[in-house]
Amino acid sequence: MKYVEMQGEKVPALGFGTWQIKGRNCVEGVKDALDMGYRHIDTAQAYGNEAEVGKAIAESDVSRENIWLTTKVWRDNLNRENLKDSVEKSLEKLGTNYVDLLLIHWPFPEIELEPVLEEMNDLVEENQAFNIGVSNFTAEQIERVQELSRVKLLANQAEYHPFLSQEKVLETCRAHDMMLTAYSPLARGDVIGNETLEEIGSRYGKTEAQIALRWLVQQEGVSAIPKAASHVHREDNFNIFDFELTSEEMERIHNLTRGDRKVNPSFAPDRD
Ligand SMILES: NC(=O)c1ccc[n+]([C@@H]2O[C@H](COP(=O)([O-])OP(=O)(O)OC[C@H]3O[C@@H](n4cnc5c(N)ncnc54)[C@H](OP(=O)(O)O)[C@@H]3O)[C@@H](O)[C@H]2O)c1
């Protein structure tokens, strides 16, 4: 495993994404991932699977302190009235008294950042969230939250894969000593069949998915959280630490960018 070392934290660079994995599949999937060596799990209030993630952690042989656990606060809870209660409920479902990272899921247009950040700062002081961060924030919005928060934000989670450049956001994250967590790192499966990734993969005996993930985690300050419902894919995605891409290969993959955004809800901000 490679780690992203940031602000004194050591985050496993490869995590397991759980969006759209529910019920027994989620419990079994997360347990299988932990068995395999994954030590970073990504969930959210909106995924409706925090209880299943918690059950998997409880049933696994891996102790809680060896897992990096991220959850995200959803829209209706991003206000002074609901935030703390909602996080308490999340912790209850997750079967733990802290998360390693608590994120604002989206910069919804109506949310007031000041009170939200105040509440999140309190949660850090109360050790319910060891770190806080954001998701889907633009470079300008990142600057703003860093200014508003007493505690330095650790991460921005954003869509990032070979077909979507995040140059500006990444530059801003680096300027603030923040990790960029790449979501939809496989472009929701679309990296499969890409000729460049396939050709580079054939040099190392690796799949397109493995090349895309390796490209991400080989970048400074970047982690990736692929989702895989199947054991075979989970294993494939985990086996990316026994080879290294050359700088020429890294560049070729950077050049695949074509502004291909997979996650673009109506409430998304104007992106960089
Ligand atoms: N913060 C946010 O707003 C946000 C938004 C989107 C996602 N996320 C997080 O990021 C995680 C990952 O993103 P994602 O689920 O959108 O997409 P993704 O990880 O890019 O792609 C998942 C798709 O790729 C397939 N796949 C996985 N591994 C593969 C492999 N080795 N070979 C071939 N196909 C493979 C999966 O198939 P199977 O499942 O059938 O194996 C699934 O169809 C989410 O689960 C979530 O935790 C966060």
The ligand as a MOL file (V3000), in Angstrom:
LIG
                    3D

  0  0  0     0  0            999 V3000
M  V30 BEGIN CTAB
M  V30 COUNTS 48 52 0 0 0
M  V30 BEGIN ATOM
M  V30 1 N -18.3180 12.5670 -3.3580 0
M  V30 2 C -19.1400 12.2940 -4.3390 0
M  V30 3 O -20.0110 13.1120 -4.7170 0
M  V30 4 C -19.0220 10.9690 -5.0440 0
M  V30 5 C -19.6280 10.7790 -6.2900 0
M  V30 6 C -19.4600 9.5480 -6.9290 0
M  V30 7 C -18.7200 8.5510 -6.3230 0
M  V30 8 N -18.1620 8.7500 -5.0900 0 CHG=1
M  V30 9 C -17.3650 7.6740 -4.3950 0
M  V30 10 O -16.4330 7.1210 -5.3180 0
M  V30 11 C -16.6460 5.7090 -5.4210 0
M  V30 12 C -16.2640 5.1980 -6.7950 0
M  V30 13 O -16.9230 5.8810 -7.8320 0
M  V30 14 P -18.0430 5.2250 -8.7730 0
M  V30 15 O -18.7230 4.1280 -8.0300 0
M  V30 16 O -18.8690 6.3510 -9.2840 0 CHG=-1
M  V30 17 O -17.2490 4.6930 -10.0400 0
M  V30 18 P -15.9080 3.8850 -10.3830 0
M  V30 19 O -15.2580 3.3760 -9.1630 0
M  V30 20 O -15.1360 4.7430 -11.3110 0
M  V30 21 O -16.4720 2.6910 -11.2740 0
M  V30 22 C -17.2880 1.6650 -10.7800 0
M  V30 23 C -17.6510 0.7760 -11.9550 0
M  V30 24 O -16.4680 0.1870 -12.4920 0
M  V30 25 C -16.5700 -1.2320 -12.4550 0
M  V30 26 N -15.2520 -1.7780 -12.0920 0
M  V30 27 C -14.6530 -1.6950 -10.8820 0
M  V30 28 N -13.4520 -2.2810 -10.9050 0
M  V30 29 C -13.2790 -2.7560 -12.1590 0
M  V30 30 C -12.2560 -3.4690 -12.7900 0
M  V30 31 N -11.1410 -3.7830 -12.1260 0
M  V30 32 N -12.4070 -3.8200 -14.0960 0
M  V30 33 C -13.5440 -3.4910 -14.7560 0
M  V30 34 N -14.5560 -2.8010 -14.2230 0
M  V30 35 C -14.4330 -2.4330 -12.9120 0
M  V30 36 C -17.5970 -1.5410 -11.4070 0
M  V30 37 O -18.1800 -2.7990 -11.6920 0
M  V30 38 P -18.6970 -3.8180 -10.5330 0
M  V30 39 O -19.2590 -2.9800 -9.4480 0
M  V30 40 O -19.6690 -4.6580 -11.2390 0
M  V30 41 O -17.5030 -4.6020 -10.0460 0
M  V30 42 C -18.5550 -0.3720 -11.5690 0
M  V30 43 O -19.4400 -0.5940 -12.6410 0
M  V30 44 C -18.1260 5.5590 -5.0630 0
M  V30 45 O -18.4650 4.2430 -4.7330 0
M  V30 46 C -18.2400 6.5350 -3.9140 0
M  V30 47 O -17.7180 5.9600 -2.7210 0
M  V30 48 C -18.2840 9.9530 -4.4620 0
M  V30 END ATOM
M  V30 BEGIN BOND
M  V30 1 1 1 2
M  V30 2 2 2 3
M  V30 3 1 2 4
M  V30 4 1 4 5
M  V30 5 2 4 48
M  V30 6 2 5 6
M  V30 7 1 6 7
M  V30 8 2 7 8
M  V30 9 1 8 9
M  V30 10 1 8 48
M  V30 11 1 9 10
M  V30 12 1 9 46
M  V30 13 1 10 11
M  V30 14 1 11 12
M  V30 15 1 11 44
M  V30 16 1 12 13
M  V30 17 1 13 14
M  V30 18 2 14 15
M  V30 19 1 14 16
M  V30 20 1 14 17
M  V30 21 1 17 18
M  V30 22 2 18 19
M  V30 23 1 18 20
M  V30 24 1 18 21
M  V30 25 1 21 22
M  V30 26 1 22 23
M  V30 27 1 23 24
M  V30 28 1 23 42
M  V30 29 1 24 25
M  V30 30 1 25 26
M  V30 31 1 25 36
M  V30 32 1 26 27
M  V30 33 1 26 35
M  V30 34 2 27 28
M  V30 35 1 28 29
M  V30 36 1 29 30
M  V30 37 2 29 35
M  V30 38 1 30 31
M  V30 39 2 30 32
M  V30 40 1 32 33
M  V30 41 2 33 34
M  V30 42 1 34 35
M  V30 43 1 36 37
M  V30 44 1 36 42
M  V30 45 1 37 38
M  V30 46 2 38 39
M  V30 47 1 38 40
M  V30 48 1 38 41
M  V30 49 1 42 43
M  V30 50 1 44 45
M  V30 51 1 44 46
M  V30 52 1 46 47
M  V30 END BOND
M  V30 END CTAB
M  END
